């Protein structure tokens, strides 16, 4: 059966380089591989950056001199190679190797590059299980918090995961967003404000970046009083610097993004007098440096957390406006 895929032959703006193409039917799977049918695949900001050519990794799958987009997705095994023991027909799987190209209806993938997920997971939850939840889990498990974590971009995919994982681990969270009164409508949750959504997920404090402009304000006093020692940063820029100044003694700041596209700088005094430790985290590197067994254990940990289904709208990969939907949508897209 022929199938559709979103591909690009060169880097550039997705609206200009992405193409919806039809590819020939897959042959039977060669040894140590399986044929899968993708059921749902999210579109993440990093996917767009890969297409633009500004991300530090490239797509791995090249067909007919074009790359296939997409890093995450959930698929069903429809055929297995002779002697395959890890997977069977009917298993639901997600990639555990980055950048395999998930924006396609069918694929032949090495079984070692896939891990099983529970069949009772919703398609959206399974499709988005390999990046955002593990990023939150690793940052919270691998860094001492002393009971509190502070983060920016709290209403992002990782941010919402951090709130839920922190609550599961008994860690309280102080969350910064641009506009906590902004109206949101999340499928499966309903309509409300950003603050209502975060508090329903388990947030203890929800603050706005503009509160940081008042150094002696009530928000600054409240955060300082908590002696927070772990901060997670996906924003960078001056607001992150202002947040770091509110941390307690011997704090650790973990950066995993820079959505502001601004540099991150700190006064030297934070390092000398507070003992600030600043480091980075990249889930891609974690996958590259850990075994299949450790990746499987990571997915089991995600399952144990019982995280909510992520919000976002579904778009058919066969739709003639699929590229437009990806580029112009103001909410997360699932293919």
TORDRENVO-900076 format. One record per residue (C-alpha): residue number from 1; x, y, z. Coordinates in steps of 0.2 Angstrom, whole numbers, plus 5000, padded with zeros to 4 digits. Example, Ala and Ser with C-alpha at 12.3 -4.5 7.8 and 13.67 -1.06 7.14 Angstrom:
# residues 2
NODE  seq    px    py    pz
NODE    1  5062  4978  5039
NODE    2  5068  4995  5036
This chain:
# residues 335
NODE  seq    px    py    pz
NODE    1  5000  5000  5000
NODE    2  5007  5017  4995
NODE    3  5008  5030  5009
NODE    4  5010  5048  5012
NODE    5  5025  5057  5021
NODE    6  5030  5075  5024
NODE    7  5048  5078  5017
NODE    8  5060  5091  5013
NODE    9  5075  5091  5001
NODE   10  5083  5106  5008
NODE   11  5083  5117  5024
NODE   12  5073  5132  5025
NODE   13  5056  5139  5031
NODE   14  5044  5125  5032
NODE   15  5031  5134  5022
NODE   16  5043  5134  5008
NODE   17  5052  5117  5009
NODE   18  5040  5105  5016
NODE   19  5031  5094  5004
NODE   20  5017  5081  5005
NODE   21  5023  5066  4994
NODE   22  5016  5048  4990
NODE   23  5029  5034  4993
NODE   24  5028  5016  4986
NODE   25  5022  5002  4997
NODE   26  5035  4995  5010
NODE   27  5043  4978  5006
NODE   28  5043  4965  5019
NODE   29  5054  4970  5034
NODE   30  5072  4964  5033
NODE   31  5081  4955  5048
NODE   32  5080  4964  5064
NODE   33  5067  4977  5058
NODE   34  5048  4979  5059
NODE   35  5035  4988  5048
NODE   36  5024  5000  5057
NODE   37  5009  5011  5054
NODE   38  5010  5028  5062
NODE   39  4994  5032  5072
NODE   40  4999  5050  5078
NODE   41  5014  5061  5078
NODE   42  5016  5078  5086
NODE   43  5024  5094  5079
NODE   44  5036  5101  5091
NODE   45  5046  5117  5090
NODE   46  5062  5107  5088
NODE   47  5055  5099  5073
NODE   48  5053  5116  5065
NODE   49  5071  5120  5070
NODE   50  5077  5104  5062
NODE   51  5069  5108  5045
NODE   52  5076  5126  5046
NODE   53  5093  5119  5048
NODE   54  5096  5128  5065
NODE   55  5095  5113  5076
NODE   56  5111  5104  5081
NODE   57  5105  5087  5074
NODE   58  5099  5082  5058
NODE   59  5085  5070  5052
NODE   60  5091  5052  5050
NODE   61  5079  5046  5037
NODE   62  5082  5050  5019
NODE   63  5071  5043  5005
NODE   64  5072  5048  4987
NODE   65  5085  5062  4991
NODE   66  5072  5070  5004
NODE   67  5072  5070  5023
NODE   68  5057  5064  5032
NODE   69  5052  5076  5046
NODE   70  5046  5072  5064
NODE   71  5055  5066  5080
NODE   72  5040  5059  5090
NODE   73  5026  5048  5087
NODE   74  5016  5032  5091
NODE   75  5014  5018  5079
NODE   76  5007  5000  5078
NODE   77  5018  4985  5072
NODE   78  5010  4978  5057
NODE   79  5024  4966  5051
NODE   80  5039  4958  5059
NODE   81  5055  4951  5052
NODE   82  5059  4932  5053
NODE   83  5066  4929  5071
NODE   84  5060  4945  5078
NODE   85  5058  4943  5097
NODE   86  5057  4960  5104
NODE   87  5041  4965  5096
NODE   88  5025  4957  5088
NODE   89  5011  4962  5077
NODE   90  4999  4973  5086
NODE   91  5012  4981  5098
NODE   92  5011  5000  5100
NODE   93  5028  5007  5100
NODE   94  5037  5024  5100
NODE   95  5054  5028  5094
NODE   96  5068  5028  5107
NODE   97  5081  5034  5094
NODE   98  5079  5053  5089
NODE   99  5075  5060  5072
NODE  100  5069  5044  5064
NODE  101  5056  5053  5054
NODE  102  5038  5051  5061
NODE  103  5028  5062  5049
NODE  104  5023  5047  5038
NODE  105  5010  5034  5037
NODE  106  5021  5019  5036
NODE  107  5039  5015  5040
NODE  108  5052  5001  5041
NODE  109  5062  5003  5058
NODE  110  5075  4993  5067
NODE  111  5067  4985  5082
NODE  112  5081  4991  5093
NODE  113  5075  5009  5089
NODE  114  5058  5006  5096
NODE  115  5050  5003  5113
NODE  116  5033  4997  5118
NODE  117  5020  5008  5126
NODE  118  5004  5003  5135
NODE  119  4989  5000  5124
NODE  120  4978  5009  5136
NODE  121  4987  5026  5133
NODE  122  4978  5038  5122
NODE  123  4986  5041  5105
NODE  124  4991  5059  5110
NODE  125  4998  5054  5126
NODE  126  5009  5040  5118
NODE  127  5014  5051  5104
NODE  128  5021  5064  5115
NODE  129  5029  5052  5128
NODE  130  5047  5052  5122
NODE  131  5053  5070  5125
NODE  132  5043  5081  5136
NODE  133  5038  5070  5151
NODE  134  5056  5061  5151
NODE  135  5064  5079  5150
NODE  136  5054  5084  5166
NODE  137  5057  5067  5175
NODE  138  5076  5067  5172
NODE  139  5078  5086  5177
NODE  140  5069  5083  5193
NODE  141  5076  5066  5197
NODE  142  5094  5070  5193
NODE  143  5095  5087  5202
NODE  144  5093  5090  5220
NODE  145  5077  5101  5224
NODE  146  5076  5102  5243
NODE  147  5057  5102  5241
NODE  148  5055  5116  5229
NODE  149  5057  5119  5210
NODE  150  5055  5136  5201
NODE  151  5053  5136  5182
NODE  152  5049  5148  5167
NODE  153  5039  5143  5152
NODE  154  5028  5134  5164
NODE  155  5013  5132  5152
NODE  156  5024  5124  5138
NODE  157  5024  5105  5136
NODE  158  5039  5102  5147
NODE  159  5032  5115  5159
NODE  160  5016  5106  5162
NODE  161  5025  5089  5163
NODE  162  5037  5097  5177
NODE  163  5021  5103  5187
NODE  164  5014  5085  5187
NODE  165  5030  5076  5190
NODE  166  5035  5088  5204
NODE  167  5018  5085  5212
NODE  168  5020  5066  5210
NODE  169  5037  5067  5218
NODE  170  5031  5078  5232
NODE  171  5040  5093  5226
NODE  172  5032  5110  5226
NODE  173  5033  5121  5211
NODE  174  5034  5140  5208
NODE  175  5029  5143  5190
NODE  176  5032  5159  5179
NODE  177  5022  5162  5163
NODE  178  5019  5178  5152
NODE  179  5000  5180  5156
NODE  180  4992  5169  5169
NODE  181  4975  5176  5165
NODE  182  4976  5171  5146
NODE  183  4961  5160  5141
NODE  184  4965  5142  5135
NODE  185  4954  5128  5129
NODE  186  4962  5111  5131
NODE  187  4954  5096  5123
NODE  188  4950  5084  5137
NODE  189  4951  5097  5150
NODE  190  4940  5112  5145
NODE  191  4941  5130  5145
NODE  192  4950  5141  5158
NODE  193  4965  5152  5161
NODE  194  4983  5148  5161
NODE  195  4984  5149  5180
NODE  196  4968  5138  5182
NODE  197  4976  5125  5170
NODE  198  4992  5124  5179
NODE  199  4985  5124  5197
NODE  200  4973  5110  5191
NODE  201  4989  5100  5186
NODE  202  4997  5103  5203
NODE  203  5006  5120  5203
NODE  204  5008  5128  5220
NODE  205  5012  5146  5214
NODE  206  5009  5154  5197
NODE  207  5017  5171  5193
NODE  208  5020  5182  5178
NODE  209  5037  5188  5171
NODE  210  5031  5206  5174
NODE  211  5031  5203  5192
NODE  212  5050  5202  5191
NODE  213  5051  5220  5186
NODE  214  5047  5225  5204
NODE  215  5063  5219  5214
NODE  216  5055  5222  5231
NODE  217  5038  5217  5226
NODE  218  5027  5204  5234
NODE  219  5031  5190  5221
NODE  220  5050  5193  5224
NODE  221  5048  5192  5243
NODE  222  5037  5176  5242
NODE  223  5049  5167  5231
NODE  224  5065  5172  5241
NODE  225  5056  5166  5257
NODE  226  5055  5148  5250
NODE  227  5074  5147  5248
NODE  228  5072  5138  5231
NODE  229  5087  5128  5226
NODE  230  5082  5121  5209
NODE  231  5077  5131  5194
NODE  232  5073  5125  5176
NODE  233  5075  5137  5162
NODE  234  5068  5136  5144
NODE  235  5067  5155  5141
NODE  236  5084  5163  5145
NODE  237  5086  5182  5143
NODE  238  5084  5195  5156
NODE  239  5069  5187  5165
NODE  240  5079  5171  5168
NODE  241  5093  5182  5176
NODE  242  5080  5190  5187
NODE  243  5073  5174  5192
NODE  244  5090  5167  5197
NODE  245  5093  5181  5208
NODE  246  5078  5175  5219
NODE  247  5085  5158  5222
NODE  248  5092  5152  5239
NODE  249  5109  5147  5244
NODE  250  5119  5134  5234
NODE  251  5106  5133  5220
NODE  252  5107  5124  5203
NODE  253  5100  5131  5187
NODE  254  5097  5119  5173
NODE  255  5094  5126  5155
NODE  256  5085  5115  5142
NODE  257  5079  5129  5130
NODE  258  5080  5147  5125
NODE  259  5063  5152  5119
NODE  260  5067  5171  5120
NODE  261  5082  5168  5108
NODE  262  5091  5180  5120
NODE  263  5108  5175  5128
NODE  264  5108  5170  5147
NODE  265  5120  5180  5158
NODE  266  5122  5181  5177
NODE  267  5131  5193  5189
NODE  268  5147  5185  5195
NODE  269  5140  5188  5213
NODE  270  5128  5174  5211
NODE  271  5142  5162  5208
NODE  272  5153  5168  5222
NODE  273  5141  5172  5236
NODE  274  5127  5161  5232
NODE  275  5137  5146  5225
NODE  276  5126  5146  5209
NODE  277  5129  5130  5198
NODE  278  5123  5132  5180
NODE  279  5121  5117  5168
NODE  280  5112  5111  5153
NODE  281  5101  5096  5149
NODE  282  5096  5089  5132
NODE  283  5085  5074  5131
NODE  284  5093  5069  5114
NODE  285  5110  5067  5123
NODE  286  5102  5056  5136
NODE  287  5095  5044  5123
NODE  288  5111  5044  5114
NODE  289  5121  5039  5130
NODE  290  5109  5026  5138
NODE  291  5105  5008  5133
NODE  292  5089  5001  5126
NODE  293  5085  4994  5144
NODE  294  5087  5011  5152
NODE  295  5076  5019  5138
NODE  296  5062  5006  5142
NODE  297  5064  5009  5160
NODE  298  5062  5028  5156
NODE  299  5045  5024  5148
NODE  300  5039  5014  5162
NODE  301  5043  5028  5174
NODE  302  5033  5040  5162
NODE  303  5018  5027  5164
NODE  304  5019  5027  5183
NODE  305  5018  5046  5184
NODE  306  5000  5045  5176
NODE  307  5002  5062  5167
NODE  308  4988  5070  5158
NODE  309  4985  5069  5140
NODE  310  4993  5084  5131
NODE  311  4983  5097  5123
NODE  312  4983  5100  5104
NODE  313  4973  5098  5088
NODE  314  4973  5084  5076
NODE  315  4977  5087  5058
NODE  316  4976  5073  5044
NODE  317  4993  5070  5035
NODE  318  4983  5067  5020
NODE  319  4975  5084  5020
NODE  320  4979  5096  5007
NODE  321  4982  5110  5019
NODE  322  4993  5100  5031
NODE  323  5009  5111  5029
NODE  324  4999  5127  5031
NODE  325  4991  5119  5047
NODE  326  5009  5115  5054
NODE  327  5016  5132  5050
NODE  328  5001  5143  5055
NODE  329  4993  5134  5070
NODE  330  4994  5143  5086
NODE  331  4992  5127  5096
NODE  332  5001  5110  5096
NODE  333  4997  5100  5081
NODE  334  4996  5081  5080
NODE  335  4997  5072  5063
